Amino acid sequence: MPVYEYECKSCGEKFERKRGIAESDSKVKCPKCGAKEPRRVFSAFARGPSSFSGGSCAPGRPT
Ligand SMILES: [Zn+2]
């Protein structure tokens, strides 16, 4: 099952969700503030190891 990365439009929280193909983005909610329909982030396209240091889903986590 693919994992998608999302960014909350309300609070800016970034998180990852496993999502089946049949499921829609509308079911995804921000784990922090509960806002619906976060923006989907295409992490593989937007950033690579050289342009982003740190974890992909837990801001502030020491590496
Ligand atoms: Zn949020």
N, CA, C, O and the ligand as a Tripos MOL2 file, in Angstrom:
@<TRIPOS>MOLECULE
protein
  253   251    64     0     0
PROTEIN
NO_CHARGES

@<TRIPOS>ATOM
      1 N           0.8500   -1.2060    0.0000 N.3       1 MET1
      2 CA          0.0000    0.0000    0.0000 C.3       1 MET1
      3 C           0.8810    1.2490    0.0000 C.2       1 MET1
      4 O           1.7800    1.3750    0.8310 O.2       1 MET1
      5 N           0.6350    2.1360   -0.8930 N.am      2 PRO2
      6 CA          1.4940    3.3310   -0.9890 C.3       2 PRO2
      7 C           1.2940    4.2740    0.1810 C.2       2 PRO2
      8 O           0.2250    4.3300    0.7900 O.2       2 PRO2
      9 N           2.3340    4.9990    0.4730 N.am      3 VAL3
     10 CA          2.2640    5.9980    1.5310 C.3       3 VAL3
     11 C           2.3180    7.3790    0.8970 C.2       3 VAL3
     12 O           3.2020    7.6750    0.0930 O.2       3 VAL3
     13 N           1.3770    8.2020    1.2640 N.am      4 TYR4
     14 CA          1.3400    9.5550    0.7410 C.3       4 TYR4
     15 C           1.6950   10.5340    1.8430 C.2       4 TYR4
     16 O           1.3990   10.3170    3.0180 O.2       4 TYR4
     17 N           2.3220   11.5950    1.4410 N.am      5 GLU5
     18 CA          2.6580   12.6250    2.4110 C.3       5 GLU5
     19 C           1.7090   13.8070    2.2210 C.2       5 GLU5
     20 O           1.4100   14.2260    1.1030 O.2       5 GLU5
     21 N           1.2570   14.3190    3.3450 N.am      6 TYR6
     22 CA          0.3070   15.4290    3.2890 C.3       6 TYR6
     23 C           0.7980   16.6050    4.1160 C.2       6 TYR6
     24 O           1.5920   16.4570    5.0450 O.2       6 TYR6
     25 N           0.3060   17.7620    3.7510 N.am      7 GLU7
     26 CA          0.5780   18.9480    4.5450 C.3       7 GLU7
     27 C          -0.7490   19.6220    4.8460 C.2       7 GLU7
     28 O          -1.5390   19.9090    3.9460 O.2       7 GLU7
     29 N          -0.9750   19.8680    6.1210 N.am      8 CYS8
     30 CA         -2.2290   20.4800    6.5410 C.3       8 CYS8
     31 C          -2.2740   21.9270    6.0720 C.2       8 CYS8
     32 O          -1.3260   22.6900    6.2520 O.2       8 CYS8
     33 N          -3.4040   22.2820    5.4650 N.am      9 LYS9
     34 CA         -3.5430   23.6500    4.9800 C.3       9 LYS9
     35 C          -3.8640   24.6010    6.1250 C.2       9 LYS9
     36 O          -3.7380   25.8190    6.0000 O.2       9 LYS9
     37 N          -4.2770   24.0250    7.2280 N.am     10 SER10
     38 CA         -4.7120   24.8610    8.3430 C.3      10 SER10
     39 C          -3.5680   25.1910    9.3010 C.2      10 SER10
     40 O          -3.3570   26.3500    9.6570 O.2      10 SER10
     41 N          -2.8320   24.1530    9.7120 N.am     11 CYS11
     42 CA         -1.7900   24.3860   10.7210 C.3      11 CYS11
     43 C          -0.3870   24.0980   10.1950 C.2      11 CYS11
     44 O           0.5980   24.3600   10.8850 O.2      11 CYS11
     45 N          -0.2890   23.5670    8.9950 N.am     12 GLY12
     46 CA          1.0230   23.3350    8.4130 C.3      12 GLY12
     47 C           1.6540   22.0170    8.8140 C.2      12 GLY12
     48 O           2.7900   21.7350    8.4320 O.2      12 GLY12
     49 N           0.9460   21.2100    9.5720 N.am     13 GLU13
     50 CA          1.4660   19.9120    9.9950 C.3      13 GLU13
     51 C           1.7100   19.0250    8.7840 C.2      13 GLU13
     52 O           0.8970   18.9650    7.8620 O.2      13 GLU13
     53 N           2.8490   18.3390    8.8060 N.am     14 LYS14
     54 CA          3.1350   17.3790    7.7440 C.3      14 LYS14
     55 C           3.0460   15.9800    8.3100 C.2      14 LYS14
     56 O           3.5430   15.7100    9.4030 O.2      14 LYS14
     57 N           2.4240   15.1060    7.5770 N.am     15 PHE15
     58 CA          2.2680   13.7410    8.0670 C.3      15 PHE15
     59 C           2.1180   12.8110    6.8760 C.2      15 PHE15
     60 O           1.8880   13.2370    5.7440 O.2      15 PHE15
     61 N           2.2580   11.5160    7.1760 N.am     16 GLU16
     62 CA          2.1430   10.5240    6.1210 C.3      16 GLU16
     63 C           0.9610    9.6170    6.4030 C.2      16 GLU16
     64 O           0.6120    9.3610    7.5560 O.2      16 GLU16
     65 N           0.3670    9.1500    5.3580 N.am     17 ARG17
     66 CA         -0.7810    8.2690    5.4770 C.3      17 ARG17
     67 C          -0.6520    7.1400    4.4780 C.2      17 ARG17
     68 O          -0.3390    7.3550    3.3070 O.2      17 ARG17
     69 N          -0.8980    5.9390    4.9570 N.am     18 LYS18
     70 CA         -1.0710    4.8410    4.0130 C.3      18 LYS18
     71 C          -2.4840    4.9380    3.4760 C.2      18 LYS18
     72 O          -3.4400    5.1090    4.2320 O.2      18 LYS18
     73 N          -2.6020    4.8300    2.1870 N.am     19 ARG19
     74 CA         -3.9090    5.0280    1.6060 C.3      19 ARG19
     75 C          -4.1140    4.0620    0.4590 C.2      19 ARG19
     76 O          -3.2750    3.9400   -0.4340 O.2      19 ARG19
     77 N          -5.2200    3.3930    0.4990 N.am     20 GLY20
     78 CA         -5.5610    2.5080   -0.6000 C.3      20 GLY20
     79 C          -5.9840    3.3150   -1.8120 C.2      20 GLY20
     80 O          -6.4210    4.4590   -1.6920 O.2      20 GLY20
     81 N          -5.8500    2.7100   -2.9740 N.am     21 ILE21
     82 CA         -6.1840    3.4180   -4.2020 C.3      21 ILE21
     83 C          -7.6580    3.7950   -4.2370 C.2      21 ILE21
     84 O          -8.0380    4.8210   -4.8010 O.2      21 ILE21
     85 N          -8.4730    2.9570   -3.6320 N.am     22 ALA22
     86 CA         -9.9070    3.2150   -3.6670 C.3      22 ALA22
     87 C         -10.3220    4.3270   -2.7110 C.2      22 ALA22
     88 O         -11.3990    4.9080   -2.8420 O.2      22 ALA22
     89 N          -9.4590    4.6090   -1.7580 N.am     23 GLU23
     90 CA         -9.8140    5.6490   -0.7990 C.3      23 GLU23
     91 C          -9.5480    7.0300   -1.3780 C.2      23 GLU23
     92 O          -8.6880    7.2120   -2.2390 O.2      23 GLU23
     93 N         -10.2890    7.9680   -0.8930 N.am     24 SER24
     94 CA        -10.1180    9.3130   -1.4330 C.3      24 SER24
     95 C          -9.3960   10.2080   -0.4450 C.2      24 SER24
     96 O          -9.3430    9.9220    0.7510 O.2      24 SER24
     97 N          -8.8510   11.2730   -0.9510 N.am     25 ASP25
     98 CA         -8.1340   12.2110   -0.0990 C.3      25 ASP25
     99 C          -9.0440   12.8170    0.9540 C.2      25 ASP25
    100 O          -8.5770   13.2580    2.0040 O.2      25 ASP25
    101 N         -10.3080   12.8400    0.6840 N.am     26 SER26
    102 CA        -11.2300   13.5070    1.6040 C.3      26 SER26
    103 C         -11.3320   12.7890    2.9360 C.2      26 SER26
    104 O         -11.8240   13.3500    3.9160 O.2      26 SER26
    105 N         -10.8600   11.5300    2.9730 N.am     27 LYS27
    106 CA        -10.9100   10.8010    4.2380 C.3      27 LYS27
    107 C          -9.7280   11.1430    5.1400 C.2      27 LYS27
    108 O          -9.7240   10.8140    6.3260 O.2      27 LYS27
    109 N          -8.7490   11.7930    4.5750 N.am     28 VAL28
    110 CA         -7.5490   12.0960    5.3460 C.3      28 VAL28
    111 C          -7.7640   13.3540    6.1770 C.2      28 VAL28
    112 O          -8.2300   14.3810    5.6840 O.2      28 VAL28
    113 N          -7.4140   13.2400    7.4360 N.am     29 LYS29
    114 CA         -7.5360   14.3940    8.3180 C.3      29 LYS29
    115 C          -6.2000   14.6620    8.9900 C.2      29 LYS29
    116 O          -5.4010   13.7500    9.2010 O.2      29 LYS29
    117 N          -5.9730   15.9090    9.3180 N.am     30 CYS30
    118 CA         -4.7550   16.2840   10.0140 C.3      30 CYS30
    119 C          -4.7690   15.6880   11.4230 C.2      30 CYS30
    120 O          -5.7470   15.8490   12.1530 O.2      30 CYS30
    121 N          -3.6860   14.9960   11.8100 N.am     31 PRO31
    122 CA         -3.6340   14.3780   13.1330 C.3      31 PRO31
    123 C          -3.4480   15.4070   14.2440 C.2      31 PRO31
    124 O          -3.6330   15.1000   15.4220 O.2      31 PRO31
    125 N          -3.0930   16.5880   13.8740 N.am     32 LYS32
    126 CA         -2.8060   17.6110   14.8690 C.3      32 LYS32
    127 C          -4.0330   18.4600   15.1670 C.2      32 LYS32
    128 O          -4.4090   18.6300   16.3270 O.2      32 LYS32
    129 N          -4.6480   18.9840   14.1360 N.am     33 CYS33
    130 CA         -5.7800   19.8910   14.3600 C.3      33 CYS33
    131 C          -7.0860   19.3290   13.8320 C.2      33 CYS33
    132 O          -8.1510   19.8860   14.0980 O.2      33 CYS33
    133 N          -7.0180   18.2220   13.0810 N.am     34 GLY34
    134 CA         -8.2500   17.5850   12.6310 C.3      34 GLY34
    135 C          -8.8420   18.2020   11.3800 C.2      34 GLY34
    136 O          -9.9490   17.8470   10.9760 O.2      34 GLY34
    137 N          -8.1190   19.1190   10.7650 N.am     35 ALA35
    138 CA         -8.6320   19.7400    9.5520 C.3      35 ALA35
    139 C          -8.7290   18.7070    8.4370 C.2      35 ALA35
    140 O          -7.8980   17.8050    8.3330 O.2      35 ALA35
    141 N          -9.7370   18.8510    7.6200 N.am     36 LYS36
    142 CA         -9.9440   17.9040    6.5330 C.3      36 LYS36
    143 C          -9.2370   18.3670    5.2670 C.2      36 LYS36
    144 O          -8.8610   19.5280    5.1070 O.2      36 LYS36
    145 N          -9.0780   17.3930    4.3790 N.am     37 GLU37
    146 CA         -8.5370   17.6360    3.0570 C.3      37 GLU37
    147 C          -7.2080   18.3830    3.0770 C.2      37 GLU37
    148 O          -7.1090   19.5080    2.5870 O.2      37 GLU37
    149 N          -6.2010   17.7530    3.6410 N.am     38 PRO38
    150 CA         -4.8710   18.3510    3.5960 C.3      38 PRO38
    151 C          -4.3290   18.3250    2.1660 C.2      38 PRO38
    152 O          -4.8110   17.5820    1.3110 O.2      38 PRO38
    153 N          -3.3420   19.1350    1.9400 N.am     39 ARG39
    154 CA         -2.7070   19.1600    0.6390 C.3      39 ARG39
    155 C          -1.7610   17.9840    0.5130 C.2      39 ARG39
    156 O          -0.9710   17.7180    1.4180 O.2      39 ARG39
    157 N          -1.8360   17.2870   -0.5920 N.am     40 ARG40
    158 CA         -0.9390   16.1530   -0.7620 C.3      40 ARG40
    159 C           0.4190   16.6470   -1.2690 C.2      40 ARG40
    160 O           0.5040   17.4730   -2.1780 O.2      40 ARG40
    161 N           1.4620   16.1210   -0.6580 N.am     41 VAL41
    162 CA          2.8090   16.5240   -1.0240 C.3      41 VAL41
    163 C           3.4810   15.3840   -1.7610 C.2      41 VAL41
    164 O           3.4810   14.2410   -1.3040 O.2      41 VAL41
    165 N           4.0430   15.7060   -2.8900 N.am     42 PHE42
    166 CA          4.7620   14.6940   -3.6420 C.3      42 PHE42
    167 C           6.2280   14.7610   -3.2560 C.2      42 PHE42
    168 O           7.0330   15.4460   -3.8880 O.2      42 PHE42
    169 N           6.5450   14.0320   -2.2050 N.am     43 SER43
    170 CA          7.8620   14.1780   -1.5950 C.3      43 SER43
    171 C           8.9850   13.7550   -2.5370 C.2      43 SER43
    172 O          10.0530   14.3670   -2.5450 O.2      43 SER43
    173 N           8.7520   12.7310   -3.3160 N.am     44 ALA44
    174 CA          9.8100   12.2300   -4.1950 C.3      44 ALA44
    175 C          10.1500   13.2550   -5.2680 C.2      44 ALA44
    176 O          11.2680   13.2940   -5.7820 O.2      44 ALA44
    177 N           9.1790   14.0690   -5.5900 N.am     45 PHE45
    178 CA          9.3690   15.0670   -6.6340 C.3      45 PHE45
    179 C           9.8860   16.3840   -6.0590 C.2      45 PHE45
    180 O          10.7490   17.0420   -6.6410 O.2      45 PHE45
    181 N           9.3470   16.7430   -4.9230 N.am     46 ALA46
    182 CA          9.6040   18.0770   -4.3960 C.3      46 ALA46
    183 C          10.9630   18.1820   -3.7210 C.2      46 ALA46
    184 O          11.5850   19.2440   -3.7250 O.2      46 ALA46
    185 N          11.4160   17.0940   -3.1490 N.am     47 ARG47
    186 CA         12.6620   17.2270   -2.4200 C.3      47 ARG47
    187 C          13.3860   15.8880   -2.3490 C.2      47 ARG47
    188 O          12.7610   14.8270   -2.3490 O.2      47 ARG47
    189 N          14.6800   15.9530   -2.2890 N.am     48 GLY48
    190 CA         15.4860   14.7480   -2.1800 C.3      48 GLY48
    191 C          16.3620   14.8210   -0.9610 C.2      48 GLY48
    192 O          16.2750   15.7670   -0.1780 O.2      48 GLY48
    193 N          17.2060   13.8270   -0.7960 N.am     49 PRO49
    194 CA         18.0840   13.7620    0.3880 C.3      49 PRO49
    195 C          19.0080   14.9600    0.4870 C.2      49 PRO49
    196 O          19.3990   15.3510    1.5870 O.2      49 PRO49
    197 N          19.3630   15.5470   -0.6460 N.am     50 SER50
    198 CA         20.3220   16.6380   -0.6280 C.3      50 SER50
    199 C          19.6810   17.9610   -0.2460 C.2      50 SER50
    200 O          20.3570   18.8710    0.2350 O.2      50 SER50
    201 N          18.3760   18.0660   -0.4620 N.am     51 SER51
    202 CA         17.7180   19.3410   -0.2070 C.3      51 SER51
    203 C          16.8990   19.3310    1.0730 C.2      51 SER51
    204 O          16.3450   20.3540    1.4750 O.2      51 SER51
    205 N          16.8280   18.1820    1.7030 N.am     52 PHE52
    206 CA         16.0230   18.1120    2.9110 C.3      52 PHE52
    207 C          16.7120   17.2150    3.9220 C.2      52 PHE52
    208 O          16.9300   16.0310    3.6620 O.2      52 PHE52
    209 N          17.0520   17.7680    5.0610 N.am     53 SER53
    210 CA         17.6810   16.9650    6.0940 C.3      53 SER53
    211 C          16.7040   16.7380    7.2290 C.2      53 SER53
    212 O          15.9340   17.6270    7.5920 O.2      53 SER53
    213 N          16.7420   15.5560    7.7760 N.am     54 GLY54
    214 CA         15.8220   15.2560    8.8640 C.3      54 GLY54
    215 C          14.7570   14.2690    8.4250 C.2      54 GLY54
    216 O          14.7470   13.8200    7.2790 O.2      54 GLY54
    217 N          13.8850   13.9410    9.3200 N.am     55 GLY55
    218 CA         12.8460   12.9720    9.0360 C.3      55 GLY55
    219 C          11.8150   13.5490    8.0840 C.2      55 GLY55
    220 O          11.6890   14.7640    7.9350 O.2      55 GLY55
    221 N          11.0870   12.6570    7.4480 N.am     56 SER56
    222 CA         10.1100   13.1140    6.4820 C.3      56 SER56
    223 C           8.7460   13.3300    7.1020 C.2      56 SER56
    224 O           7.8710   13.9350    6.4830 O.2      56 SER56
    225 N           8.5540   12.8470    8.3100 N.am     57 CYS57
    226 CA          7.2030   12.9460    8.8530 C.3      57 CYS57
    227 C           7.1660   13.4950   10.2720 C.2      57 CYS57
    228 O           6.0850   13.7120   10.8180 O.2      57 CYS57
    229 N           8.3220   13.7230   10.8750 N.am     58 ALA58
    230 CA          8.3180   14.1970   12.2490 C.3      58 ALA58
    231 C           9.2530   15.4010   12.3900 C.2      58 ALA58
    232 O          10.4290   15.2440   12.7160 O.2      58 ALA58
    233 N           8.7320   16.5820   12.1460 N.am     59 PRO59
    234 CA          9.5810   17.7770   12.2490 C.3      59 PRO59
    235 C          10.1730   17.8940   13.6450 C.2      59 PRO59
    236 O           9.4720   17.7250   14.6420 O.2      59 PRO59
    237 N          11.4370   18.1770   13.7070 N.am     60 GLY60
    238 CA         12.0700   18.3590   15.0030 C.3      60 GLY60
    239 C          12.6810   17.1090   15.5790 C.2      60 GLY60
    240 O          13.3810   17.1590   16.5900 O.2      60 GLY60
    241 N          12.4200   15.9780   14.9350 N.am     61 ARG61
    242 CA         12.9910   14.7400   15.4370 C.3      61 ARG61
    243 C          14.4880   14.7110   15.1450 C.2      61 ARG61
    244 O          14.8950   14.8930   13.9980 O.2      61 ARG61
    245 N          15.2950   14.4880   16.1460 N.am     62 PRO62
    246 CA         16.7450   14.4280   15.9150 C.3      62 PRO62
    247 C          17.1250   13.2330   15.0660 C.2      62 PRO62
    248 O          16.5480   12.1530   15.1890 O.2      62 PRO62
    249 N          18.0940   13.4400   14.2120 N.am     63 THR63
    250 CA         18.4900   12.3540   13.3300 C.3      63 THR63
    251 C          19.8740   11.8470   13.6900 C.2      63 THR63
    252 O          20.3790   10.9250   13.0510 O.2      63 THR63
    253 ZN         -3.6270   20.7040   10.9420 Zn       64 ZN64
@<TRIPOS>BOND
     1     1     2 1
     2     2     3 1
     3     3     4 2
     4     3     5 am
     5     5     6 1
     6     6     7 1
     7     7     8 2
     8     7     9 am
     9     9    10 1
    10    10    11 1
    11    11    12 2
    12    11    13 am
    13    13    14 1
    14    14    15 1
    15    15    16 2
    16    15    17 am
    17    17    18 1
    18    18    19 1
    19    19    20 2
    20    19    21 am
    21    21    22 1
    22    22    23 1
    23    23    24 2
    24    23    25 am
    25    25    26 1
    26    26    27 1
    27    27    28 2
    28    27    29 am
    29    29    30 1
    30    30    31 1
    31    31    32 2
    32    31    33 am
    33    33    34 1
    34    34    35 1
    35    35    36 2
    36    35    37 am
    37    37    38 1
    38    38    39 1
    39    39    40 2
    40    39    41 am
    41    41    42 1
    42    42    43 1
    43    43    44 2
    44    43    45 am
    45    45    46 1
    46    46    47 1
    47    47    48 2
    48    47    49 am
    49    49    50 1
    50    50    51 1
    51    51    52 2
    52    51    53 am
    53    53    54 1
    54    54    55 1
    55    55    56 2
    56    55    57 am
    57    57    58 1
    58    58    59 1
    59    59    60 2
    60    59    61 am
    61    61    62 1
    62    62    63 1
    63    63    64 2
    64    63    65 am
    65    65    66 1
    66    66    67 1
    67    67    68 2
    68    67    69 am
    69    69    70 1
    70    70    71 1
    71    71    72 2
    72    71    73 am
    73    73    74 1
    74    74    75 1
    75    75    76 2
    76    75    77 am
    77    77    78 1
    78    78    79 1
    79    79    80 2
    80    79    81 am
    81    81    82 1
    82    82    83 1
    83    83    84 2
    84    83    85 am
    85    85    86 1
    86    86    87 1
    87    87    88 2
    88    87    89 am
    89    89    90 1
    90    90    91 1
    91    91    92 2
    92    91    93 am
    93    93    94 1
    94    94    95 1
    95    95    96 2
    96    95    97 am
    97    97    98 1
    98    98    99 1
    99    99   100 2
   100    99   101 am
   101   101   102 1
   102   102   103 1
   103   103   104 2
   104   103   105 am
   105   105   106 1
   106   106   107 1
   107   107   108 2
   108   107   109 am
   109   109   110 1
   110   110   111 1
   111   111   112 2
   112   111   113 am
   113   113   114 1
   114   114   115 1
   115   115   116 2
   116   115   117 am
   117   117   118 1
   118   118   119 1
   119   119   120 2
   120   119   121 am
   121   121   122 1
   122   122   123 1
   123   123   124 2
   124   123   125 am
   125   125   126 1
   126   126   127 1
   127   127   128 2
   128   127   129 am
   129   129   130 1
   130   130   131 1
   131   131   132 2
   132   131   133 am
   133   133   134 1
   134   134   135 1
   135   135   136 2
   136   135   137 am
   137   137   138 1
   138   138   139 1
   139   139   140 2
   140   139   141 am
   141   141   142 1
   142   142   143 1
   143   143   144 2
   144   143   145 am
   145   145   146 1
   146   146   147 1
   147   147   148 2
   148   147   149 am
   149   149   150 1
   150   150   151 1
   151   151   152 2
   152   151   153 am
   153   153   154 1
   154   154   155 1
   155   155   156 2
   156   155   157 am
   157   157   158 1
   158   158   159 1
   159   159   160 2
   160   159   161 am
   161   161   162 1
   162   162   163 1
   163   163   164 2
   164   163   165 am
   165   165   166 1
   166   166   167 1
   167   167   168 2
   168   167   169 am
   169   169   170 1
   170   170   171 1
   171   171   172 2
   172   171   173 am
   173   173   174 1
   174   174   175 1
   175   175   176 2
   176   175   177 am
   177   177   178 1
   178   178   179 1
   179   179   180 2
   180   179   181 am
   181   181   182 1
   182   182   183 1
   183   183   184 2
   184   183   185 am
   185   185   186 1
   186   186   187 1
   187   187   188 2
   188   187   189 am
   189   189   190 1
   190   190   191 1
   191   191   192 2
   192   191   193 am
   193   193   194 1
   194   194   195 1
   195   195   196 2
   196   195   197 am
   197   197   198 1
   198   198   199 1
   199   199   200 2
   200   199   201 am
   201   201   202 1
   202   202   203 1
   203   203   204 2
   204   203   205 am
   205   205   206 1
   206   206   207 1
   207   207   208 2
   208   207   209 am
   209   209   210 1
   210   210   211 1
   211   211   212 2
   212   211   213 am
   213   213   214 1
   214   214   215 1
   215   215   216 2
   216   215   217 am
   217   217   218 1
   218   218   219 1
   219   219   220 2
   220   219   221 am
   221   221   222 1
   222   222   223 1
   223   223   224 2
   224   223   225 am
   225   225   226 1
   226   226   227 1
   227   227   228 2
   228   227   229 am
   229   229   230 1
   230   230   231 1
   231   231   232 2
   232   231   233 am
   233   233   234 1
   234   234   235 1
   235   235   236 2
   236   235   237 am
   237   237   238 1
   238   238   239 1
   239   239   240 2
   240   239   241 am
   241   241   242 1
   242   242   243 1
   243   243   244 2
   244   243   245 am
   245   245   246 1
   246   246   247 1
   247   247   248 2
   248   247   249 am
   249   249   250 1
   250   250   251 1
   251   251   252 2
@<TRIPOS>SUBSTRUCTURE
     1 MET1         2 RESIDUE 1 A MET
     2 PRO2         6 RESIDUE 1 A PRO
     3 VAL3        10 RESIDUE 1 A VAL
     4 TYR4        14 RESIDUE 1 A TYR
     5 GLU5        18 RESIDUE 1 A GLU
     6 TYR6        22 RESIDUE 1 A TYR
     7 GLU7        26 RESIDUE 1 A GLU
     8 CYS8        30 RESIDUE 1 A CYS
     9 LYS9        34 RESIDUE 1 A LYS
    10 SER10       38 RESIDUE 1 A SER
    11 CYS11       42 RESIDUE 1 A CYS
    12 GLY12       46 RESIDUE 1 A GLY
    13 GLU13       50 RESIDUE 1 A GLU
    14 LYS14       54 RESIDUE 1 A LYS
    15 PHE15       58 RESIDUE 1 A PHE
    16 GLU16       62 RESIDUE 1 A GLU
    17 ARG17       66 RESIDUE 1 A ARG
    18 LYS18       70 RESIDUE 1 A LYS
    19 ARG19       74 RESIDUE 1 A ARG
    20 GLY20       78 RESIDUE 1 A GLY
    21 ILE21       82 RESIDUE 1 A ILE
    22 ALA22       86 RESIDUE 1 A ALA
    23 GLU23       90 RESIDUE 1 A GLU
    24 SER24       94 RESIDUE 1 A SER
    25 ASP25       98 RESIDUE 1 A ASP
    26 SER26      102 RESIDUE 1 A SER
    27 LYS27      106 RESIDUE 1 A LYS
    28 VAL28      110 RESIDUE 1 A VAL
    29 LYS29      114 RESIDUE 1 A LYS
    30 CYS30      118 RESIDUE 1 A CYS
    31 PRO31      122 RESIDUE 1 A PRO
    32 LYS32      126 RESIDUE 1 A LYS
    33 CYS33      130 RESIDUE 1 A CYS
    34 GLY34      134 RESIDUE 1 A GLY
    35 ALA35      138 RESIDUE 1 A ALA
    36 LYS36      142 RESIDUE 1 A LYS
    37 GLU37      146 RESIDUE 1 A GLU
    38 PRO38      150 RESIDUE 1 A PRO
    39 ARG39      154 RESIDUE 1 A ARG
    40 ARG40      158 RESIDUE 1 A ARG
    41 VAL41      162 RESIDUE 1 A VAL
    42 PHE42      166 RESIDUE 1 A PHE
    43 SER43      170 RESIDUE 1 A SER
    44 ALA44      174 RESIDUE 1 A ALA
    45 PHE45      178 RESIDUE 1 A PHE
    46 ALA46      182 RESIDUE 1 A ALA
    47 ARG47      186 RESIDUE 1 A ARG
    48 GLY48      190 RESIDUE 1 A GLY
    49 PRO49      194 RESIDUE 1 A PRO
    50 SER50      198 RESIDUE 1 A SER
    51 SER51      202 RESIDUE 1 A SER
    52 PHE52      206 RESIDUE 1 A PHE
    53 SER53      210 RESIDUE 1 A SER
    54 GLY54      214 RESIDUE 1 A GLY
    55 GLY55      218 RESIDUE 1 A GLY
    56 SER56      222 RESIDUE 1 A SER
    57 CYS57      226 RESIDUE 1 A CYS
    58 ALA58      230 RESIDUE 1 A ALA
    59 PRO59      234 RESIDUE 1 A PRO
    60 GLY60      238 RESIDUE 1 A GLY
    61 ARG61      242 RESIDUE 1 A ARG
    62 PRO62      246 RESIDUE 1 A PRO
    63 THR63      250 RESIDUE 1 A THR
    64 ZN64       253 GROUP 0 **** ****
